[in-house]
C-alpha cells in the first residue's frame, strides 16, 4: 500500500521536525486555565489561573469569594495584558 492510497495521515511521518515544530507552535498559543477552591478560616476563596503553555508560567490570576463568570474573565484579561 502506498502513502497516497493510505490517505493523508500516512503521507506525513510524525517524526519529521517540521511537523513537531508546527504542533508545538499550535499548542503553545493556547492558554491553559484552572480554577481552584481553598478553605480559609473565614470561608471559601476561589482562585482562577491562566497559564502560558509555552513557558508554563502563571500569566493571569484572580481571587474572589464567589465563583461567577467574571472571576475567570478577569484572570484572562490580566493574562492578555501580560
C-alpha positions as CSV (number, residue, x, y, z in Angstrom):
1,X,0.0,0.0,0.0
2,X,1.5,3.4,-1.0
3,X,1.3,6.6,1.1
4,X,-1.0,8.1,-1.5
5,X,-3.6,5.3,-1.3
6,X,-3.5,5.2,2.5
7,X,-4.7,8.7,3.0
8,X,-3.3,12.0,4.3
9,X,-2.4,10.6,7.7
10,X,0.0,8.1,6.2
11,X,1.7,10.6,3.9
12,X,3.2,12.6,6.8
13,X,5.6,10.9,9.2
14,X,5.2,12.1,12.8
15,X,9.0,12.1,13.3
16,X,9.6,14.9,10.9
17,X,10.9,18.1,12.7
18,X,8.7,20.5,10.7
19,X,5.6,18.6,11.9
20,X,6.7,18.7,15.5
21,X,7.6,22.4,15.3
22,X,4.1,23.2,13.9
23,X,2.4,21.1,16.6
24,X,4.5,22.9,19.3
25,X,3.6,26.4,17.9
26,X,-0.1,25.4,17.8
27,X,-0.2,24.1,21.4
28,X,1.9,26.9,22.8
29,X,-0.6,29.5,21.5
30,X,-3.4,28.0,23.6
31,X,-3.6,29.3,27.2
32,X,-4.4,26.9,29.9
33,X,-6.8,27.8,32.7
34,X,-7.5,26.4,36.1
35,X,-10.0,27.3,38.9
36,X,-9.2,26.2,42.4
37,X,-11.2,26.4,45.7
38,X,-9.5,26.8,49.1
39,X,-10.9,26.8,52.5
40,X,-9.8,29.6,54.8
41,X,-10.6,30.5,58.4
42,X,-13.3,33.0,57.2
43,X,-14.8,30.8,54.5
44,X,-14.1,29.7,50.9
45,X,-11.9,31.5,48.4
46,X,-12.0,30.8,44.7
47,X,-8.9,31.4,42.5
48,X,-8.7,31.3,38.7
49,X,-5.3,31.0,37.0
50,X,-4.3,31.3,33.4
51,X,-1.1,29.5,32.4
52,X,1.2,30.2,29.4
53,X,1.5,26.8,27.7
54,X,5.0,27.5,26.4
55,X,6.7,28.9,29.4
56,X,4.4,27.2,31.9
57,X,4.2,30.4,33.9
58,X,1.1,31.9,35.5
59,X,0.3,35.0,33.4
60,X,-3.1,35.9,34.9
61,X,-4.9,35.2,38.2
62,X,-7.8,36.4,40.2
63,X,-9.2,35.6,43.6
64,X,-12.7,36.2,44.9
65,X,-15.2,34.9,47.5
66,X,-17.6,33.9,44.7
67,X,-17.4,31.7,41.6
68,X,-19.1,33.8,39.0
69,X,-18.3,34.3,35.3
70,X,-16.2,37.5,35.9
71,X,-13.7,35.6,38.0
72,X,-12.0,33.6,35.2
73,X,-12.7,36.5,32.8
74,X,-10.7,38.9,35.0
75,X,-7.8,36.3,35.1
76,X,-7.9,36.1,31.3
77,X,-7.9,39.9,31.0
78,X,-4.8,40.0,33.2
79,X,-3.2,37.4,31.0
80,X,-3.9,39.3,27.8
81,X,-2.1,42.4,29.2
82,X,1.0,40.3,30.2
